[in-house]
Amino acid sequence: MEINNMKAILIMAIVWNVPARHGDVPSAYPKAKPRKNTTFSAVPQGMPILNEKMEELGASNSKELAIKLKRNLYGLKQAEMLWY
């Protein structure tokens, strides 16, 4: 929630004499478990991959590989939809 919206809600709570609180869930998106679709991502630059593992997977370089995400990340399209 944007700070201006939060301030407006708190001001209305004071004017109407209604109790109000503000809270936050730290790391909310990564804590949400993926539900239906499996999400894959490119291998991050600098992540070491053993040559034996690449040969085992049939890849000649790390750009041919992808990683399966076990949790959500900030910036993913579906991240905000999965946490509620």
C-alpha positions in Angstrom: 0.0 0.0 0.0 1.3 3.4 -0.9 2.1 5.7 2.0 -0.5 8.3 1.0 -3.3 5.7 0.9 -2.2 4.5 4.3 -2.2 8.0 5.7 -5.7 8.7 4.3 -7.1 5.5 5.9 -5.5 6.3 9.3 -6.9 9.9 9.2 -10.4 8.6 8.4 -10.0 6.1 11.3 -9.2 9.0 13.7 -12.0 11.2 12.4 -14.6 8.4 12.6 -13.2 7.1 15.9 -12.6 3.6 14.5 -9.6 1.5 15.6 -7.0 0.9 12.8 -3.7 -0.8 12.5 -1.1 -1.2 9.9 1.0 -4.3 9.4 3.4 -5.9 7.1 4.5 -9.4 6.3 8.3 -9.5 5.7 9.3 -11.5 2.6 5.6 -12.2 1.8 6.2 -13.2 -1.9 8.9 -15.8 -1.3 6.8 -17.3 1.5 3.9 -18.0 -0.8 4.0 -21.5 -2.3 3.4 -21.8 -6.0 0.0 -23.4 -6.6 -0.8 -24.6 -10.1 1.8 -23.8 -12.7 5.5 -24.6 -12.5 7.8 -21.6 -12.9 11.2 -21.9 -14.6 13.9 -19.3 -14.8 17.1 -18.9 -16.7 20.2 -19.9 -14.7 21.5 -16.8 -13.0 24.8 -15.3 -14.3 27.7 -16.5 -12.1 26.0 -19.6 -10.8 28.5 -22.4 -11.0 27.4 -25.6 -12.9 29.7 -28.5 -13.0 30.7 -29.8 -16.5 29.7 -33.3 -15.5 26.2 -32.1 -14.6 25.9 -30.2 -18.0 27.0 -33.4 -19.9 24.5 -35.4 -17.8 21.7 -33.1 -18.8 22.8 -32.9 -22.4 23.7 -29.2 -22.4 26.7 -27.6 -24.0 26.5 -24.4 -21.9 24.5 -22.9 -19.1 22.2 -20.9 -21.4 20.6 -24.1 -22.5 19.5 -24.9 -18.9 16.7 -23.6 -16.7 16.1 -23.8 -13.0 12.7 -24.8 -11.4 11.6 -22.3 -8.8 10.4 -23.8 -5.5 9.1 -20.4 -4.2 8.0 -17.1 -5.7 10.3 -14.2 -6.4 9.6 -10.5 -6.3 9.0 -9.3 -9.8 7.3 -12.4 -11.2 3.9 -11.7 -12.8 2.2 -14.4 -10.7 3.9 -13.5 -7.3 1.3 -11.1 -6.1 -1.6 -13.3 -7.1 -0.2 -16.3 -5.1 0.1 -14.5 -1.8 -3.1 -13.5 -0.2 
